[in-house]
């Protein structure tokens, strides 16, 4: 990731600049270990400069504990005061140091209420990257994975994610079967737009009735 750190910092700064000033944001650093950056000693910040400095302080050394970082990020989101939550991953998808497996992290992501977005920084000669896993995390939580072409700016992608988070509808219903709280229940949303042609709906594919605070690294569905 060393050659990509400048793009990571640019993505964070652009997203913070494009977000609502009341949003709460934080930075997760990961290599061999995972750490939540406390900006000015606080768990969250809305200051683009503080967020950018937190990313700029990262050094690309050692191995990559991406799955552990996603798990810690999802858990840290629970401390936020706003009900709508999102986790944005800027990575190439490679992992060679996590204690958790991808199926475990996928189960955590599907059990959480957070949307996951990814900015996939790929290199044609990097054999360790795995963008397919990032796309799976995004798809199963209703988010989206972006893969900027070589030479394209990540700034526009970050602005797209910020805009996407502001332009969403929240639908809710009360299920009748509440026996198995940890079961993943399929969701299908259909929209009809008379006279407006065909539309495309993006939503999470399943959910769990378990409370977000009950997040646990349990074996989940196999990755495909």
N, C-alpha and C positions, 0 to 999 in steps of 0.2 A: 504493500500500500504506500510505500515511501513516495513514489512519483505522483501519487494521487491525493496527497494531503492538502495541497493547495486547492484542489477542486472540492474537497470535503469542507474546508473552511468557507469557501465561496458559497457553497450550497446552504450552509447553516446561516450565514449572514443574510443571504437573499431571502430565505424563508422567514427569518425573524423580522426583517424589514417589511415583508408583505403580509404579516399576520396582524390580527387584532391586538392593539396595545394592552388589552386586559388578559391576553393569553399567558399561560404559565408554561415555561419551557425549561428544559434541562439537557445536559450533555452526558452521555455514557461513553467513557473511554475503555477500550479493550485491546489487549495484546495477549500475553500469557495470563494476565489477570483482568478483572473488570472493576472499574471504579465509577461511581456517580460523582461528577464534579459539583462541588458546592460553591456557587458564585457569590462572593461577599458573605460567605457563611450561610447562605440560604439554599433550601432545596430546589427552588425554582427562580427563574428570572424572566423578565421581558425586555431586557436590555440587549440589543443586538451586539454591542461591543463586548459585553461580558461573555456572551455565548461564543462569539468568534474567537476571543482570547482563550477560552477554555479548550476549543478545538485546536487552536494553533500551538498550544502547549503539549499536544500529543506528539510522541516520537514513534515512528514506525520501526519497532524492533521486536525481536522475539517471535512468538507464534501468534495465532489468532483464535480467541475464544468467543466467536460470534454468537453461538447458541446461548452461552451463559449470559452474554450481554443483553440479548433479547429478553431472556427471562428476568434479569434484574430491571430492565427498562419497563417491562409490563408491571412488575410489582411496584416500582417507584411511581408509576402513573396513579396508583390507588390513593396516594397522598394528595393529589390535586383536588382543588375545590370545585372544579367545573365537571358536570356529568359527561360531556363529550370529550373523548380522549383519543389521541393518535400517537403512534410511534413511527418515526421516520428513520429508516436504516440507509446509511450511505456506506456501501461496501461492495466487494466483488463476489460475496457469497461464500468465500472459502472459510473453512474452519478446521483447525488441527490441534486445538488445545482445550476444548470445552469438556466439562464433566457431564453435561447433559447431552443427550442425543437429539437429532432433529425430530424424530417422532414425539419425544417428550415436549420439546419446545412448540411443536405444532399443536399439541393438545392444550398447552397453556394459552396459546394465541387464540384458539377457537373458544376456549372457556372465558377469556377476557371479553370486555366490552369495547376494546380499543380497535380502531382501524390501523392497519399497518400499511405503510407506503415504503417503497424502496427506490433509491437512485443507484442503479447498478453500474459500477465503474469497472468495465471490462478491459482486458488487454489481450490481444490475439496470442501472445506468447506466454501467458500465465496459466500453467497447468493446474494450479491449486484452486482457482476460482470456481464457483458453482452457482451461477445466477438462477438456475432453475428452482433451487430451494427458496430463494427470495421471492420469486414469482408465486410459489405455492403459498407462502405465508400471507402475501398480499391478497391473493384470490380468495382464500378461505376466510378472511376477515372483512372483505368488502372494500379493501384498498386497491392500490394499483402499483405496479412496478414499471419504472421508466428506465430505458437503456439508451442514454445519449450516445450518439455516434462519436467516433474519435474526432476530436477537434471542436465538437459542439460544446456550448457553454452549459454548465449545470445550473446557472442562475435562472434561466427561463423555466427549467424543470421545477425548481424550488417554488417559483411563483405560481406555476400550474397547480402544485400540491396545495399551497396556501389558498388559492382560489377554489379548488375542489372542496376543501374543508368548509368553506363559507357557503357553498351552494348545494347543500344537501337537505333532504327531507328526512324526518324521523317518523317512522310508523311503528305502532305498538299494538299488541293484543294480549289477552290473558289466556294461556293454554289451560285446557281442562285436565289433562293428565299431568299430575305433579308427583308421581310416585318415585321416579328415578331422576334425582336432581342433576346428576353428572352425565346423563345421556345427551348425546349431541342430536339435536332435532333439526331436520332439514327445513330450509326456507325457500319458497319460490314466490317471487313477486312478478305479477303481470300488469302491464299498463296498456290501456287503449286510448288512442288520441284521434278521435274522429275528425277527419279533414286535415290532419297534420302529418300524415305519413307514418313511417315506421320509426320507433324510438328504441333505444337500448337502455336497459336497466342494469345497474351494477349494485349488488348488495352482498352481504356475507351469506355463505351457503348454509350455515348451521349455527346453532346457539346452544348454550347450556343454562339450566335454571339455577345452577349453583351460584352463590353470591360471589362477586369479584374478589372479595377478601379471602375466599377459599381456594385461591390459586395454589396448585400443588403440582410438582413435577412428577406426574404419573405417566406410565407408558401410554402412548396415544396411537393413532392410526398410522399405518406404514406409509412412508413417503413414496410417491410414484412420479 
